[in-house]
Every structure is written in C-alpha cells, then in structure tokens.
Amino acid sequence: MRILFLLTVYLMLSNNEAFGQEVFYDLTPNGEYFSSRDYQYFEVVDQRKDRSKIGVMFDSQGKNRAVKLKGSLEKDMLELFQKKVKSNSNTLHRIQVHVDELKLSENFNSATKLYEGGIEMKLSYFLIGRADPIALVDYSGSLNYRRTANRSDQVRYVVNGIFHKSLEFFDSWVSAQNLGNPSLAKSVRLEITDIRRESTSDTVFYDPGRPLNWGDFKDSPQVTSKFNATIFASFSMAGTSVMDNGTIVQGLDFKVYMLPKQSWVKHASDYGIVHEQLHFDAVRIAVDRLIYRLKNIELDPEFFQATLNEEYLDALRELSKIQELYDGQTQHGLNKVQQAQWETRIKKALAGDWEDLEKILDQKK
C-alpha cells in the first residue's frame, strides 16, 4: 500500500502529464496573437494513419512512454488556432487544416548521456467555400532538441512550439498572398472592351456605319438549298484576369462578326440584303443585352468564371431564339408584312429599347 501511495504522489508532482505508460500534454497559446486578420480557422482534419499518439519519449527511468494530447488532436489544435487568430468582424476566409503528419521521436545518446529528439509536422491548408475546399499551401516543419533525463518538460515546449511555428508560417503566407492570390480574392471587377474593329476579307466585324453588302457573301451557294442566302454571324467573349489589391480584375473582350467564306447568296437583291443585315443586327442586340446583364451582376470570386460562362451560354441561347423567331415569322423574308415589323423591332432594340423584343421572347417561352 505504501508503494502505491508514493507512486501516486510522484505522478501528481509531474504536472499531471504521466498516466501509466502515457504522457499527456496541453496545447496552450504563448501570449502572442495574430490580430485583425481576415481569415479564421474553421476545421482541423486528422489525416494521419496512426492517430493513437503523437510519438514516444523516455521517462526519467529510461522507459518509453507514448506522448498524447489531453483531448483529440482535431479538437485541441482547432481550439489553439482559433484562440491565436483574432479575426475581423468581416472575416471572409474560412480555413481548413489537414494534419498529414505529426511525429515525435527520441533516442538516447550514450556518448553525451543526453536524450536527443525531434518533432516533424506536415499540414495542408484549404479554403472552405460553397464547393469543394480549395488547396492553398502546404507546410512542413520540424524542431529538434536535446535534454537531460530529468528535463522531460522540454518536450512539452517542443510539442507546443511546432504548432506555433505552423501558425506563424500560414499567417506570413496569407500576408504575402492576400492581395495577389485569386483564391483569396474578396471581389471581382469586370473590365469590358467592346470597340469597333476594321473588317478584313476573312472577317466582317459589326459596325453600324458599315452595313453588309453582297460582296461579304463569298461562299459558293448550296444549289440544293431552298434558301436564297445564308449568313454565318456570331459573337465571341474572351479575356484574362489579373489580381489588383485583392480584387480579381476580369477583362472581357467582345467581338460581333460574320464570316464571308461561310456565307453565300444565290440571287442578290436590295430586299434580300436587308433581311440578312437584320440577322447580323440580332447578334449585336444579343451582345448588348449580355453586356448590360454583366454590368449589373454581382460576381462571387469563388464562382465568377462559372457565372460568366453561364451568362455567355444564355446569350447564345437567346440569340438562337431571336434568329429562329425572326426567320419563322418572316418566312425567311418572304412575308413582307412581318419583315417590316421585325425591321422596326430590331431598330428599336439596337437603340436600347428591348420592350417589344422581350415580349416576343416571353411568348416563345
């Protein structure tokens, strides 16, 4: 009984760290904090194969002991990280950390009579959004030490130290990347270019001061076609993005064009060229409406590219609907009454009055 009592006293005098064959440590803030940050740690995921311990160390009797945290690694690490980082009220970035490796090991050096140890850590940082987490950066760090047999408290400092080193690493990385990394962008700004372009023999760009003429239709007519003429008219939207002080600046360059070598005519007439011009005008209108929507849309930095692609596809679908309605109602220009009505409708739409056009598009739905 006396031996058991003395053993209990010994364990209590060891800072409540040793229990049986295990040593338990707390993760505690060192008093230095990262204040006014625009990120916060949201989740820790333990990816280690062996989650039962951090590693092993020797006690004062030279026996191996498993080293563990008092709670789970995920819980204790997240609690420490959240205590250390004081975020702004407008926190934008939620950070997820994967613990890929965390291993403590010790060896006894018989020459120096010292225990030599080290701890290694590998972390992966992710940005949590509304889709899958976005990989940001990886961290690999290590700390080495030497101690005497009765200085096991040094191990606790080393264990805490590696976690604080990782905090310093990520905070420095965010500071360096915050204004230039698209993954950390806070907003998106569009810079739209839509200029008049000079036409070439291969491409006729839309220009209200330069209407189409039959010389622009250079392909050989399809003799089996029931139509008198065909025009290949479309538009493109392209651009690149750069970072500007934490904002993604997305350039968008629009081109409205027709391709002469894919457009043809059988019997040229003044009436017929007007019909084809309205097809070209319809492309201009679809682009005008697309640009209007883009100028009035709120873009999320996480999904802005998908949003732009969807808007582009919507504009193509709308253009197809306009062309289908136009040819259908005018019977490809044969119905002169409808042709005149569409001329008025297109003219108003080119001037920015889309009311009549939207009415007929709504009827199509």
C-alpha positions as CSV (number, residue, x, y, z in Angstrom):
1,M,0.0,0.0,0.0
2,R,2.8,2.4,0.8
3,I,4.5,1.9,-2.6
4,L,1.2,2.6,-4.4
5,F,0.7,5.8,-2.3
6,L,4.2,7.1,-3.1
7,L,3.7,6.4,-6.8
8,T,0.6,8.4,-6.8
9,V,2.4,11.3,-5.2
10,Y,5.1,11.1,-7.8
11,L,2.6,11.3,-10.7
12,M,0.9,14.3,-9.2
13,L,4.2,16.1,-8.9
14,S,4.8,15.6,-12.6
15,N,2.2,18.2,-13.7
16,N,-0.5,15.6,-14.3
17,E,1.3,14.7,-17.5
18,A,2.1,11.0,-17.0
19,F,-0.6,8.3,-16.6
20,G,0.6,4.8,-16.6
21,Q,2.7,4.4,-19.8
22,E,1.4,7.6,-21.4
23,V,2.3,11.3,-21.2
24,F,-0.4,13.9,-21.9
25,Y,0.2,17.5,-23.0
26,D,-2.0,20.5,-23.4
27,L,-1.7,22.9,-26.3
28,T,-1.5,26.4,-24.9
29,P,-1.2,29.9,-26.5
30,N,2.1,31.6,-26.0
31,G,0.6,35.0,-25.4
32,E,1.3,36.4,-28.9
33,Y,-1.7,36.7,-31.1
34,F,-2.5,37.4,-34.8
35,S,-5.0,40.3,-34.6
36,S,-7.3,41.9,-37.1
37,R,-7.0,39.1,-39.6
38,D,-9.5,38.4,-42.4
39,Y,-9.2,34.6,-42.0
40,Q,-10.2,32.2,-39.3
41,Y,-9.6,28.5,-38.7
42,F,-12.8,26.6,-39.1
43,E,-11.8,22.9,-39.1
44,V,-9.0,20.5,-38.5
45,V,-8.9,17.1,-40.1
46,D,-6.6,14.4,-38.8
47,Q,-5.3,12.5,-41.8
48,R,-2.6,10.5,-40.0
49,K,-2.6,6.7,-40.3
50,D,-1.8,6.3,-36.7
51,R,-3.9,8.7,-34.6
52,S,-3.3,6.9,-31.3
53,K,-0.4,9.2,-30.3
54,I,2.0,11.9,-31.3
55,G,5.1,9.8,-30.7
56,V,7.3,8.4,-27.9
57,M,9.7,9.8,-25.3
58,F,11.8,8.4,-22.4
59,D,10.9,9.0,-18.8
60,S,13.4,9.6,-16.0
61,Q,13.8,5.8,-15.7
62,G,14.7,5.4,-19.4
63,K,11.4,3.8,-20.3
64,N,9.4,4.6,-23.4
65,R,6.2,6.5,-23.0
66,A,3.5,7.3,-25.6
67,V,3.0,11.1,-25.9
68,K,-0.6,12.3,-26.5
69,L,-2.7,15.4,-26.2
70,K,-5.2,15.5,-23.4
71,G,-8.0,15.8,-26.0
72,S,-8.2,14.8,-29.6
73,L,-5.7,16.4,-32.0
74,E,-8.5,17.9,-34.1
75,K,-10.3,19.5,-31.1
76,D,-7.2,20.7,-29.3
77,M,-5.5,22.0,-32.4
78,L,-8.5,23.9,-33.6
79,E,-9.1,25.4,-30.2
80,L,-5.5,26.6,-30.1
81,F,-5.6,28.0,-33.6
82,Q,-8.9,29.8,-33.0
83,K,-7.5,31.4,-29.8
84,K,-4.4,32.6,-31.5
85,V,-6.1,34.3,-34.5
86,K,-8.3,37.3,-33.8
87,S,-10.2,37.9,-37.0
88,N,-12.1,41.0,-38.2
89,S,-15.8,41.1,-38.0
90,N,-15.9,40.9,-41.7
91,T,-14.0,37.6,-41.9
92,L,-14.1,36.2,-45.4
93,H,-11.8,33.2,-45.4
94,R,-12.6,30.0,-43.5
95,I,-9.6,27.8,-43.3
96,Q,-9.5,24.0,-43.0
97,V,-6.2,22.3,-42.0
98,H,-5.3,18.7,-42.7
99,V,-2.8,17.1,-40.4
100,D,-0.8,14.8,-42.8
101,E,2.0,14.0,-40.3
102,L,2.8,14.7,-36.7
103,K,5.5,12.6,-35.2
104,L,7.7,12.9,-32.1
105,S,10.7,10.6,-31.5
106,E,13.6,10.4,-29.1
107,N,16.9,8.5,-28.9
108,F,19.5,8.2,-26.1
109,N,23.0,9.3,-27.0
110,S,25.3,7.1,-24.9
111,A,28.3,9.4,-25.6
112,T,26.7,12.6,-24.3
113,K,24.3,10.9,-21.9
114,L,21.5,13.1,-23.4
115,Y,18.2,12.3,-25.0
116,E,18.0,13.7,-28.5
117,G,14.7,14.1,-30.1
118,G,12.6,15.9,-32.6
119,I,9.1,16.5,-33.9
120,E,8.0,16.7,-37.5
121,M,4.8,18.2,-38.8
122,K,3.2,18.3,-42.3
123,L,0.0,20.3,-42.8
124,S,-2.2,21.2,-45.8
125,Y,-4.3,24.3,-45.7
126,F,-7.5,24.7,-47.6
127,L,-10.1,27.4,-48.2
128,I,-13.6,26.4,-47.4
129,G,-16.2,27.7,-49.8
130,R,-19.6,26.6,-51.0
131,A,-18.0,23.9,-53.2
132,D,-15.1,21.6,-52.5
133,P,-12.3,23.0,-50.3
134,I,-9.6,24.8,-52.4
135,A,-6.0,23.8,-51.7
136,L,-3.9,26.8,-50.7
137,V,-0.5,25.8,-49.4
138,D,1.4,23.0,-47.6
139,Y,3.6,23.3,-44.5
140,S,6.5,21.1,-43.5
141,G,8.3,21.9,-40.3
142,S,10.5,20.3,-37.6
143,L,12.1,21.1,-34.3
144,N,15.0,19.3,-32.7
145,Y,16.2,19.3,-29.1
146,R,18.5,17.7,-26.6
147,R,17.7,17.2,-22.9
148,T,18.8,15.5,-19.7
149,A,16.8,12.7,-18.2
150,N,15.1,14.9,-15.6
151,R,14.0,17.6,-18.1
152,S,11.0,16.0,-19.8
153,D,9.2,19.3,-19.6
154,Q,11.3,20.4,-22.6
155,V,9.3,18.0,-24.7
156,R,6.1,19.9,-23.9
157,Y,7.6,23.1,-25.1
158,V,8.8,21.5,-28.3
159,V,5.3,20.0,-29.0
160,N,3.7,23.4,-28.4
161,G,6.4,25.1,-30.4
162,I,5.8,23.2,-33.7
163,F,2.1,24.2,-33.6
164,H,3.0,27.8,-33.1
165,K,5.5,27.6,-35.9
166,S,2.8,26.4,-38.3
167,L,0.6,29.3,-37.2
168,E,3.4,31.8,-38.0
169,F,4.0,30.2,-41.4
170,F,0.4,30.4,-42.5
171,D,0.0,33.9,-41.3
172,S,3.1,35.0,-43.2
173,W,1.8,33.2,-46.3
174,V,-1.6,34.9,-46.1
175,S,0.1,38.3,-45.7
176,A,2.2,37.7,-48.8
177,Q,-0.6,36.2,-50.9
178,N,-3.7,38.1,-49.7
179,L,-3.6,40.8,-52.4
180,G,-2.3,38.6,-55.3
181,N,-3.7,35.1,-55.0
182,P,-7.1,34.7,-56.8
183,S,-8.2,32.0,-54.2
184,L,-8.1,34.8,-51.6
185,A,-9.8,37.4,-53.7
186,K,-12.5,39.4,-51.9
187,S,-14.3,40.8,-55.1
188,V,-14.5,40.7,-58.8
189,R,-14.4,43.6,-61.2
190,L,-15.1,43.4,-64.9
191,E,-13.4,45.5,-67.5
192,I,-15.4,45.2,-70.7
193,T,-14.0,46.0,-74.1
194,D,-16.4,46.4,-77.0
195,I,-14.9,48.5,-79.7
196,R,-15.4,49.0,-83.5
197,R,-13.0,46.9,-85.5
198,E,-11.8,47.1,-89.0
199,S,-13.1,44.3,-91.2
200,T,-10.9,42.0,-93.3
201,S,-11.5,39.7,-96.2
202,D,-12.0,36.8,-93.8
203,T,-14.0,38.6,-91.1
204,V,-16.6,41.3,-91.2
205,F,-16.9,43.0,-87.8
206,Y,-20.2,44.7,-86.8
207,D,-20.1,48.4,-87.5
208,P,-23.3,50.4,-87.7
209,G,-21.6,52.7,-90.1
210,R,-20.7,49.9,-92.4
211,P,-23.7,47.8,-93.4
212,L,-23.4,44.4,-95.1
213,N,-23.2,44.1,-98.9
214,W,-23.4,41.1,-101.1
215,G,-19.7,41.2,-101.6
216,D,-19.4,40.0,-98.0
217,F,-21.0,36.7,-99.0
218,K,-18.1,34.8,-100.6
219,D,-19.0,31.1,-100.2
220,S,-20.4,29.1,-103.1
221,P,-24.2,28.8,-102.9
222,Q,-25.7,25.5,-102.0
223,V,-27.7,24.7,-105.1
224,T,-29.9,22.1,-103.2
225,S,-30.9,24.6,-100.5
226,K,-34.4,26.1,-100.7
227,F,-33.0,29.3,-99.2
228,N,-31.7,32.2,-101.2
229,A,-28.9,33.2,-98.8
230,T,-27.2,32.1,-95.7
231,I,-25.2,34.2,-93.2
232,F,-22.8,32.9,-90.6
233,A,-22.9,35.6,-87.9
234,S,-21.9,35.2,-84.2
235,F,-20.0,36.7,-81.4
236,S,-17.2,35.9,-79.0
237,M,-16.3,36.8,-75.4
238,A,-12.8,36.2,-74.2
239,G,-10.3,37.7,-71.8
240,T,-7.8,37.2,-69.0
241,S,-7.8,38.0,-65.3
242,V,-5.3,39.7,-63.0
243,M,-5.2,40.5,-59.3
244,D,-5.4,44.1,-58.2
245,N,-5.1,44.7,-54.5
246,G,-7.2,41.7,-53.5
247,T,-9.7,42.1,-56.4
248,I,-9.9,39.9,-59.4
249,V,-10.0,42.1,-62.5
250,Q,-11.5,40.1,-65.3
251,G,-11.1,41.5,-68.8
252,L,-13.8,40.7,-71.3
253,D,-13.4,41.5,-75.0
254,F,-16.4,41.2,-77.2
255,K,-16.4,40.7,-81.0
256,V,-19.5,40.7,-83.2
257,Y,-18.7,39.3,-86.6
258,M,-19.8,37.5,-89.7
259,L,-17.6,35.1,-91.8
260,P,-17.7,35.8,-95.5
261,K,-16.3,32.4,-96.5
262,Q,-19.2,30.6,-94.7
263,S,-21.9,32.9,-96.0
264,W,-23.5,32.8,-99.5
265,V,-26.2,34.1,-101.8
266,K,-27.9,32.9,-104.9
267,H,-29.8,35.9,-106.2
268,A,-28.7,39.3,-104.8
269,S,-31.3,42.0,-104.2
270,D,-31.7,45.1,-102.1
271,Y,-34.6,43.5,-100.2
272,G,-32.6,40.3,-99.5
273,I,-29.5,42.2,-98.1
274,V,-31.8,44.0,-95.6
275,H,-33.1,40.6,-94.4
276,E,-29.5,39.4,-93.8
277,Q,-28.5,42.6,-92.2
278,L,-31.2,42.1,-89.5
279,H,-29.7,38.7,-88.8
280,F,-26.4,40.5,-88.1
281,D,-28.2,43.2,-86.1
282,A,-29.7,40.5,-83.9
283,V,-26.2,39.3,-82.9
284,R,-25.4,42.9,-81.9
285,I,-28.5,43.1,-79.8
286,A,-27.8,39.8,-78.0
287,V,-24.3,41.1,-77.1
288,D,-25.7,44.5,-75.9
289,R,-28.1,42.6,-73.6
290,L,-25.4,40.3,-72.3
291,I,-23.1,43.3,-71.5
292,Y,-26.0,45.0,-69.7
293,R,-26.5,42.0,-67.6
294,L,-22.8,41.6,-66.8
295,K,-22.6,45.2,-65.7
296,N,-25.4,44.7,-63.3
297,I,-24.4,41.3,-61.9
298,E,-22.8,40.6,-58.5
299,L,-20.0,38.1,-59.0
300,D,-18.7,35.7,-56.4
301,P,-14.9,35.3,-56.5
302,E,-15.3,31.6,-56.0
303,F,-17.8,31.0,-58.9
304,F,-17.4,34.0,-61.1
305,Q,-15.9,32.1,-64.1
306,A,-18.8,29.6,-64.0
307,T,-21.3,32.6,-63.8
308,L,-19.7,34.3,-66.8
309,N,-19.8,31.0,-68.8
310,E,-23.4,30.6,-67.9
311,E,-24.3,34.2,-68.9
312,Y,-22.4,33.6,-72.2
313,L,-24.4,30.4,-72.9
314,D,-27.6,32.2,-72.0
315,A,-26.8,34.9,-74.6
316,L,-26.1,32.3,-77.2
317,R,-29.4,30.6,-76.5
318,E,-31.3,33.9,-76.6
319,L,-29.6,34.8,-79.9
320,S,-30.7,31.4,-81.4
321,K,-34.3,32.1,-80.2
322,I,-34.3,35.5,-81.8
323,Q,-33.0,34.2,-85.1
324,E,-35.5,31.4,-85.1
325,L,-38.4,33.7,-84.4
326,Y,-37.2,36.2,-87.0
327,D,-36.9,33.6,-89.8
328,G,-40.0,31.8,-88.7
329,Q,-42.3,34.8,-88.6
330,T,-40.9,36.4,-91.8
331,Q,-40.8,33.0,-93.6
332,H,-37.1,33.8,-94.3
333,G,-38.1,37.2,-95.6
334,L,-40.9,36.1,-97.9
335,N,-43.6,37.6,-95.6
336,K,-43.1,41.3,-96.2
337,V,-45.5,42.5,-93.6
338,Q,-43.7,40.5,-90.8
339,Q,-40.4,41.6,-92.3
340,A,-41.4,45.3,-91.9
341,Q,-42.5,44.6,-88.3
342,W,-39.2,43.0,-87.5
343,E,-37.3,45.8,-89.0
344,T,-39.0,48.2,-86.6
345,R,-38.5,45.8,-83.7
346,I,-34.8,45.4,-84.4
347,K,-34.2,49.1,-85.0
348,K,-35.7,49.9,-81.5
349,A,-33.7,47.1,-79.9
350,L,-30.5,48.4,-81.4
351,A,-31.3,51.8,-79.8
352,G,-31.6,50.1,-76.4
353,D,-35.4,49.7,-76.3
354,W,-35.9,46.0,-75.8
355,E,-39.5,46.0,-74.7
356,D,-41.1,44.7,-78.0
357,L,-38.3,42.1,-78.4
358,E,-38.7,40.9,-74.8
359,K,-42.5,40.5,-75.3
360,I,-42.0,38.2,-78.2
361,L,-39.2,36.3,-76.4
362,D,-41.6,35.7,-73.5
363,Q,-44.2,34.4,-75.8
364,K,-41.8,31.9,-77.1
365,K,-41.2,30.5,-73.6
